[in-house]
Every structure is written in structure tokens, then in C-alpha cells.
Amino acid sequence: MTKKHKKVKLNLVGLDGNAFVLMGKFQQQARREGWTPDEIKVVLDKCMLGDYDHLLRTLIEYCDMNEDGDE
């Protein structure tokens, strides 16, 4: 069974594709939604364990892309 985890409300479609921009947007939205610094760090550290495709897959895993954040 797949483990469920928290997600932020962030649609990555249409954002600047730069890896640092994407991670920054994730971090901003996670903070707005009350994530702890440790929870955010876990996701960002996981993003940096591989290449750009790995980063995107990781962010998609932790984002609810059906809704926009407070942009």
C-alpha cells in the first residue's frame, strides 16, 4: 500500500522551469500552509538526490496540482 503524505496546493504548470525557482515556490507555499522547516527540508533534500527529472517527479509527488496556491 502506498504511504500518503502531506501535499501543498501548488500547480507547477506554467512556472519558470528553473530548478531553484521550482523548489523556492514549493518552499514558499509549504510555509504558507504551515509546514515545519524540517518537513520542507525533507522534500527539498529528496529533490536534490537526482537529476532534474527526479526533482520534478518529487515535487509533483508533494504538490496538489489541481489548485493554485496564494499566487
N, CA, C and O of each residue as an XYZ file, in Angstrom:
284
protein
N       0.843     -1.187      0.000
C       0.000      0.000      0.000
C       0.884      1.245      0.000
O       1.882      1.301      0.719
N       0.521      2.237     -0.803
C       1.299      3.461     -0.901
C       1.055      4.355      0.309
O      -0.085      4.553      0.727
N       2.127      4.886      0.860
C       2.019      5.767      2.009
C       1.558      7.148      1.543
O       2.117      7.709      0.600
N       0.541      7.690      2.205
C       0.053      9.031      1.915
C       0.900     10.025      2.702
O       1.323      9.741      3.823
N       1.140     11.176      2.118
C       1.866     12.218      2.826
C       1.246     13.560      2.513
O       0.389     13.673      1.636
N       1.678     14.566      3.227
C       1.160     15.915      3.034
C       1.473     16.411      1.631
O       2.458     16.008      1.011
N       0.613     17.291      1.152
C       0.837     17.941     -0.134
C       0.527     19.418      0.013
O      -0.318     19.808      0.819
N       1.210     20.231     -0.763
C       0.887     21.652     -0.814
C      -0.010     21.893     -2.016
O       0.025     21.140     -2.990
N      -0.802     22.930     -1.944
C      -1.658     23.317     -3.065
C      -0.839     24.213     -3.983
O      -0.767     25.426     -3.784
N      -0.233     23.611     -4.973
C       0.635     24.354     -5.889
C       0.609     23.688     -7.250
O       0.923     22.505     -7.383
N       0.231     24.461     -8.262
C       0.242     23.974     -9.632
C       1.561     24.388    -10.269
O       1.820     25.579    -10.446
N       2.384     23.426    -10.609
C       3.704     23.697    -11.173
C       3.640     24.100    -12.642
O       4.599     24.661    -13.171
N       2.523     23.820    -13.305
C       2.375     24.135    -14.726
C       2.411     25.644    -14.919
O       1.694     26.388    -14.250
N       3.253     26.078    -15.837
C       3.347     27.496    -16.151
C       4.381     28.257    -15.340
O       4.642     29.428    -15.616
N       4.978     27.609    -14.339
C       6.024     28.268    -13.556
C       7.341     28.216    -14.314
O       7.528     27.357    -15.176
N       8.244     29.119    -14.004
C       9.605     29.088    -14.539
C      10.171     27.701    -14.246
O      10.058     27.211    -13.122
N      10.773     27.075    -15.235
C      11.250     25.708    -15.085
C      12.591     25.556    -14.387
O      13.083     24.437    -14.240
N      13.194     26.661    -13.952
C      14.461     26.600    -13.243
C      14.280     25.812    -11.948
O      13.333     26.053    -11.200
N      15.181     24.875    -11.685
C      15.070     24.007    -10.506
C      14.982     24.806     -9.215
O      14.185     24.476     -8.337
N      15.787     25.848     -9.088
C      15.781     26.635     -7.853
C      14.490     27.423     -7.700
O      13.999     27.598     -6.585
N      13.941     27.896     -8.801
C      12.656     28.599     -8.757
C      11.554     27.651     -8.307
O      10.740     28.002     -7.453
N      11.526     26.454     -8.877
C      10.505     25.478     -8.509
C      10.590     25.091     -7.029
O       9.574     25.022     -6.339
N      11.801     24.843     -6.556
C      11.959     24.491     -5.143
C      11.583     25.668     -4.251
O      11.007     25.477     -3.180
N      11.906     26.883     -4.687
C      11.550     28.077     -3.922
C      10.044     28.268     -3.829
O       9.524     28.601     -2.764
N       9.341     28.058     -4.936
C       7.877     28.161     -4.929
C       7.269     27.110     -4.005
O       6.335     27.390     -3.253
N       7.812     25.900     -4.072
C       7.334     24.848     -3.164
C       7.537     25.282     -1.714
O       6.626     25.181     -0.894
N       8.732     25.762     -1.411
C       9.052     26.167     -0.040
C       8.128     27.291      0.435
O       7.626     27.241      1.557
N       7.902     28.297     -0.400
C       7.011     29.403     -0.031
C       5.603     28.908      0.285
O       5.014     29.274      1.301
N       5.079     28.071     -0.603
C       3.710     27.591     -0.404
C       3.617     26.678      0.807
O       2.643     26.744      1.557
N       4.611     25.833      1.009
C       4.605     24.946      2.183
C       4.618     25.774      3.472
O       3.920     25.440      4.429
N       5.402     26.842      3.500
C       5.415     27.725      4.680
C       4.038     28.339      4.907
O       3.548     28.383      6.035
N       3.413     28.819      3.816
C       2.069     29.413      3.924
C       1.068     28.424      4.498
O       0.138     28.805      5.209
N       1.270     27.148      4.181
C       0.341     26.118      4.632
C       0.736     25.499      5.965
O       0.132     24.516      6.396
N       1.743     26.065      6.619
C       2.079     25.654      7.972
C       3.016     24.473      8.117
O       3.111     23.885      9.194
N       3.712     24.116      7.042
C       4.697     23.033      7.148
C       5.845     23.488      8.051
O       6.190     24.669      8.082
N       6.420     22.558      8.771
C       7.584     22.874      9.596
C       8.825     22.952      8.710
O       8.847     22.377      7.621
N       9.859     23.660      9.171
C      11.105     23.684      8.395
C      11.661     22.284      8.131
O      12.217     22.034      7.062
N      11.517     21.378      9.084
C      12.014     20.006      8.890
C      11.234     19.272      7.800
O      11.821     18.538      7.005
N       9.921     19.465      7.758
C       9.110     18.827      6.719
C       9.502     19.340      5.337
O       9.601     18.568      4.383
N       9.723     20.632      5.240
C      10.136     21.241      3.963
C      11.506     20.722      3.557
O      11.727     20.392      2.391
N      12.422     20.649      4.509
C      13.784     20.195      4.228
C      13.800     18.769      3.687
O      14.582     18.452      2.792
N      12.939     17.912      4.227
C      12.867     16.525      3.752
C      12.563     16.497      2.252
O      13.204     15.767      1.497
N      11.586     17.294      1.828
C      11.195     17.309      0.416
C      12.307     17.915     -0.437
O      12.654     17.360     -1.480
N      12.868     19.045     -0.010
C      13.916     19.688     -0.804
C      15.166     18.813     -0.896
O      15.809     18.752     -1.944
N      15.505     18.146      0.190
C      16.647     17.224      0.158
C      16.384     16.079     -0.814
O      17.276     15.668     -1.556
N      15.152     15.565     -0.805
C      14.784     14.488     -1.728
C      14.876     14.975     -3.173
O      15.296     14.226     -4.055
N      14.481     16.237     -3.420
C      14.571     16.819     -4.768
C      16.001     16.786     -5.297
O      16.228     16.577     -6.489
N      16.949     16.992     -4.411
C      18.350     17.132     -4.823
C      19.103     15.800     -4.884
O      20.317     15.789     -5.087
N      18.405     14.695     -4.713
C      19.064     13.385     -4.750
C      19.285     12.851     -6.157
O      19.925     11.815     -6.337
N      18.765     13.543     -7.142
C      18.896     13.041     -8.509
C      18.964     14.175     -9.509
O      19.319     15.306     -9.175
N      18.621     13.853    -10.733
C      18.670     14.834    -11.811
C      17.393     15.683    -11.832
O      16.553     15.591    -10.936
N      17.269     16.504    -12.867
C      16.126     17.413    -12.989
C      14.805     16.640    -13.061
O      13.818     17.058    -12.455
N      14.774     15.539    -13.780
C      13.556     14.731    -13.858
C      13.148     14.211    -12.482
O      11.964     14.181    -12.146
N      14.135     13.805    -11.695
C      13.861     13.344    -10.328
C      13.269     14.482     -9.506
O      12.316     14.276     -8.754
N      13.826     15.679     -9.646
C      13.321     16.850     -8.931
C      11.848     17.078     -9.280
O      11.020     17.277     -8.391
N      11.526     17.047    -10.574
C      10.139     17.265    -10.993
C       9.209     16.190    -10.446
O       8.123     16.498     -9.954
N       9.627     14.930    -10.528
C       8.790     13.838    -10.007
C       8.555     14.003     -8.506
O       7.457     13.749     -8.009
N       9.583     14.424     -7.799
C       9.456     14.622     -6.354
C       8.479     15.749     -6.047
O       7.602     15.598     -5.196
N       8.625     16.880     -6.736
C       7.712     17.996     -6.478
C       6.277     17.634     -6.837
O       5.346     17.992     -6.115
N       6.097     16.936     -7.934
C       4.748     16.510     -8.323
C       4.138     15.613     -7.243
O       2.945     15.689     -6.951
N       4.976     14.771     -6.665
C       4.517     13.861     -5.609
C       4.008     14.622     -4.386
O       3.103     14.155     -3.695
N       4.587     15.794     -4.120
C       4.251     16.553     -2.915
C       3.371     17.775     -3.204
O       3.147     18.590     -2.310
N       2.874     17.915     -4.428
C       2.010     19.041     -4.779
C       0.645     18.555     -5.225
O       0.522     17.587     -5.976
N      -0.378     19.248     -4.744
C      -1.727     19.050     -5.250
C      -1.891     20.034     -6.377
O      -2.142     21.216     -6.141
N      -1.752     19.564     -7.604
C      -1.707     20.456     -8.760
C      -3.088     20.787     -9.291
O      -3.200     21.421    -10.340
N      -4.135     20.381     -8.606
C      -5.491     20.737     -9.007
C      -5.874     22.127     -8.546
O      -6.891     22.671     -8.977
N      -5.055     22.712     -7.661
C      -5.361     24.030     -7.141
C      -4.109     24.891     -7.182
O      -2.987     24.392     -7.101
N      -4.325     26.190     -7.308
C      -3.224     27.138     -7.216
C      -3.066     27.549     -5.770
O      -4.017     27.538     -4.989
N      -1.842     27.911     -5.431
C      -1.588     28.446     -4.099
C      -2.030     29.896     -4.030
O      -2.843     30.337     -4.843
N      -1.519     30.617     -3.097
C      -1.879     32.024     -2.905
C      -1.085     32.931     -3.825
O      -0.575     33.957     -3.375
N      -0.968     32.597     -5.062
C      -0.180     33.386     -6.015
C      -0.913     34.648     -6.368
O      -0.416     35.450     -7.158
